């Protein structure tokens, strides 16, 4: 009887441990909700300056108000929404001031990452060129342009050994994505970016790291300038 009892206890403990491991691996619900809301923010589906309709959004996402509000408070800390006791949450508007603040941070960090990574291999240059050609040929979908441009920059910096620096870049770019979404809709800006990418690739092939860094900064400066021209409140 005792051995049977011990066997049952052991089996229960194994099940509990299994459940705990599953729970440990499962992402918190608020994080999943945060990503769903963030996607809508980046794509402009939750319009800049608009009030977040919590009841509607909770129904849309199929979640309760608790994880929704937890996710919104996290997004407030990240600068995507604002909380007001009287009005609830509102989406932070797009502003020229934020563009002027965020873009210099990004190009400074990316230039540092490129210097840290050093010269790239021939295979990496070939991949950069392939992505750039694909970006040049993408005529319609703004989301696809953003994906290609993001992949190009990540490929450029992929051998940077400073993981903390790369995470800082990704965090800053999340804020910039709302602007990139509007920026990449304009087809005339793509050739400028593609040409600058090509100059960076050529500089790396010539083992001229400083030239590559110089054009990388220019790439972000040009994007910032073109974007500011499209902001009504500039």
N, C-alpha and C positions, 0 to 999 in steps of 0.2 A: 504493500500500500504506500509506504513511504517513498519507494523508488518511483512509483507511478506519479505520486504527488510532485516529487522533485522534477520529473520529466515534464509535467504540465507547466510547472513554474518556469523551467528553462525555456520551454517553447513560447510562453507568454513574453518572457524577457527578450527573446530573439525578435518577436513580432514588434515589441515596443521599440527596441533598438532600430529595427528596420524603418518603423514609422518616423523615429527621430531623425534618422539619416535622410529620409525623404524630405522631412520638413526643413532640415538644414540645407538641402540642395535647392528647395523651392524658393523662388524669389518672393519677397514680401509683396502682397497685393498692391500696396500703395506705390511700389516701384513700377509695377506693370501699368497701373493707371497713369502714373506720371509720364511714362513713355508714350502712351496713347494720346494724352493731352498735348504733350510736347510736339508730337507729330502734327497735330492740328494747328498748333501755334506756328510752327515753322512754315507750313504750307499756306498760312493765312486763312484757314477755315474758321479759326477764331480770330476775327478781324482786330487789328491793332486799335486800341482805344475803346473797344467794345466791352460791355459788361458780360461776365461769365454767368450764364443761366445755369445754376447748379442742378436744379431739378431736371431740366431738359438734358444736361450733359450726363448726369447719373443714369438716366433712362437710356440715353444713346449708347453709353458704354456698358450698360448692364451691370452696374455696381451700386452699392449703397453710398449714402452721403459720407460715411466715416472715412473710407479709403480715398474718396474723391477729395475731401477737404484736406486730408493729410498730404495728398499729392500736390494740391494747389499751394499749400503752405511751403512745401519744398520748392516749388517753382517760383514762389515769391522770393525765397532766399537766393535763388539763382538769377533773379532779375527779369523774369518773363511776365509775371503778373504782379498786381498790387492789391493789398487787402485794405478795405475801408469798412469800419464798423457799421456805417450807415448803408453803404451800397454793395457790400460784399467784395468779390474779386473783379478786377478789370484787367484787360490785356494791356501791357505797357505799349504805348504808341511807338511807331518808328520815328526817329528824330535824327537830324543832321548831327547833333551833339554826340549822340551815342556812336554814330559812324566814325566821327573824328576821334573818339576815345578808343574804340575797339580795334580798328584797323591797324594803327601804329603798334599796338601791343602784339597783334598777330604777326606782322612782318618782322618785328624785332625778334620774337621767339622763333619764327621759322628760319630766319637768317642765322641765328645762333645754333639751331639744330643742324642746319646744313654745314656750317663750319665744323661742328662737332662730329658729324658723320664723315666728313672728308669727301674725297673724290669717289665717284661711283664706278662700278664695274661696267664692262661693255654690255652684259646682259641686262643690267638695270637701265642703261641708256636706251636699249632697244625697246624695253617695255614702256619707258616714258614716251618714246616716239610713237609707239603703237597707240597708246591712250590719247596722245595729242592729235593724231590723225583721226581717231574716232570722234574726238570732241569737235574737230573742224567739220566733220561730215554730218554731225547731228544738227538737223535743221529745225526741229519742232519742239520736242519735249523738254521743258525747262528742268524737270526733275532729273531726267537723264543727263543733262548737261552738268548739273550740280554733282551727281554721282561720279561722272567722269573726271571733273575738275578735282573733286575731293580725292579720288583714287590717284590722280596724277601727283598731287602734293604729298600724299602718304607714301607713294612709291619713291618719290624724291628723297624723303627723310627716313625711309624704313631702316637704314643701318645706323641711325643715331643711337648711341648706347644709353642715352639718358632717358629712361622711361618716364621719370617725373616731368621732364620738359615736354615730352610728347603728349602726356596727359593734360598739361596746362594748355597746350595748343588746341587740343580737341575741345576743351572746356570753353575757350574763347571763341572758337569757331561755331559752337552751338548758338551763341548769341548772334553771330554774324549770319547764320543760315537764313534767318527771316529776311534779311536784306539781300542775300544772295538769291533767294527765291524770286524776288522782284527783278533783281539785276540780270539774272540769266534768261529772263523772258525776252530781253532785247537782243535780237540776232546780230545787230551791228557791232556789239561789243565782243563777240566771240573771236573774230579774226585778230583783234588786238591781243587778247590773252593767248591765243594759239601761237602767234608770232613770238611773243615773249617767252613762252614755254620752249619754243624751238631754239631761241637764243641761249637759254639756260642749258639745254641739252648740248648744243655745240660748244659752249664754254667748258662744260664738264669733259667732253671728248678731247678738247684741247688742253685738259688738265689745268684750267684757269679757274680755280675755286673762287677767287675774289670777284671775278667777272660774273660768275654764276650767282653769287650772293647779291651783287649789285642789281642784276636784272630781276632776281626774285623779289627784292624790295620794290623795284619799279612796277612789277606785276601787281602787287597789292596796292601801291600808290595809285596806279592807273585805274584799278577797279574802284577804289574809294572815290576818286575824282568823278568818274562817270556816274557812280551811284548818287553822289551829292547833287549832280545836275538834275536828277530826276525827283528829288525831294522838293515838294511844293514850298516847304517852309524854310528852305535855305536862304 
